[in-house]
Amino acid sequence: MLSILNVAFPSLRADFPDVSQSALSWVLNLYTIVAGASLVVGGGVVDRTGRRRMLLLGAIGFAVGSIAFAAAPTVPV
């Protein structure tokens, strides 16, 4: 899951040429932090609500988030 960002980094760099490489690396760092925190919190929630429901909710959340991030006009957005 996280390795896809390393593959996508050159495309991000090409899409946002005015943004420094260090600023774009923060995108990778924040994604990693949020993914790790989601695993910790999600484990407890899955135990209470069930695997199937959380898998579906996670897949929908990932799809919606991906679409929203793809539509972002700038890196800070």
N, C-alpha and C positions, 0 to 999 in steps of 0.2 A: 504494500500500500504506500509506504513512504518513499520507496525507490522510484516511483513514477515521477515524483517531483524533480529528482535529479535528471531524469530523462527529459522532462519538460522545461528545464531551466534554460537551455539555449533558445527555445521558442519564446519563452517569456522575455528573454533578453532582446530578441528580435522585434517582438511586439511593442516593447516599451524602451526604445533606444535612448530616451532622455533620462531614464532612471539609472542611478548608479548600481553597480553590481552588488555593493554591500547592502543597499536598500532592498534589492530583490532577494538577497539571501535571508533577509528577515521574513520574507514570505515563507520560505522553506522552514525556518526555525519556528515560526508561529504555528504552522500547520502541524509540525511534529509535536509541539507542546500540547496543542488542542487534541490531537489524536491520542496522545498518551493519557491525558486527563480524562478523555471520554471513555477509554478502556477501564480505568479505575472506577469511575462513577457508574458506567454502564454495567459492570459486573454485578454490583449490588442491585441495580434496578432490574436486571434480567432475572435474578433470583426471586424477586417479588412478583414480577408480572408475567414471566414466561418467555422462553426463547423465541418462539415463532412470532409473537407480537412485536418484540423488540427488533428482531431481524427485519421485519417489514417496515417498522418505523425508521430504523437506521438506514435502510435502502432508500426510502422516500426522502429522508432528510439529506442524505448524500446527493441524491439526484437534484433536489431543489437547490441545495447549496452550490453544486457544480454549475448549474445553469445561472444562478445569481452571480457567481464569481466570473464566469465566462462573459457575462454582459457588462462587467465593471469597466468603465472607461479609463480609469487611472489605477495605479497601484494602491494608493491609500484607500480608495473606495473598496 
